[in-house]
Amino acid sequence: MNKTAQTELHRKYLIDALPEPLTPASRHLQIFDNYIEGTRMRLRKIRDPYTPSWTRILQQHFLIEDAERPIGKIAEIYLNDGEYAAFSRFQGREIRKNRYFHEIDLMSIAFDIYLGGLWGLNIAKIDFETVEMRDAFEPPTFAIFEITNYPFFDGQNLVEKKFSDVQQEVARLGSLTPPISARADE
């Protein structure tokens, strides 16, 4: 096992739009993910539109299966301009999104608003420090469906999709699972 990889404990939810007080004009990061075909790796460029700087990262994401829920691991190497240029031949399988951050009920939440062919897909992601915190978390009121364990919504799978594919998958999920709001009183 890769001992340099960081553990990712999170839950992800489909959302209709950014919750108040966020708007598309709110401070955000621009993320460009290029997935390297046939691997678990991606090249990530992050731009803060309020500064001239870019962050470039080579990332590897993989899952460690546990009894009930997989645990994500991510390894990263930060790249300078020349190193990133050496990987430029892998560009082309790209997802673009704007990432917003907001704290709700003392929880920091990242909101990804997808661009391009995935325009209309909006995901909220909450990171946790422990498995117990992750498992005890109650979904936020703006969540439609939890998609944490649905591989369809992983970046390496979304890279080949359009929003119409997402709509079909959401309709399929809706026929299998009631929305979170319908399960709130259980």
URDAKA-V874527 format. One record per helix or strand of 3 or more residues. SS is the DSSP state (~ for helix, > for strand). FROM is the first residue (numbers start at 1). TO is the last residue. If there is no record, write none. Layout:
<<SS:FROM:TO> <SS:FROM:TO>>
This chain:
<<>:6:8> <>:10:15> <>:29:35> <>:41:48> <>:54:64> <>:71:79> <~:81:86> <~:88:90> <>:94:104> <>:107:114> <~:116:118> <>:122:127> <~:131:136> <>:143:146> <~:151:153> <~:155:158> <~:163:176> <~:180:183>>
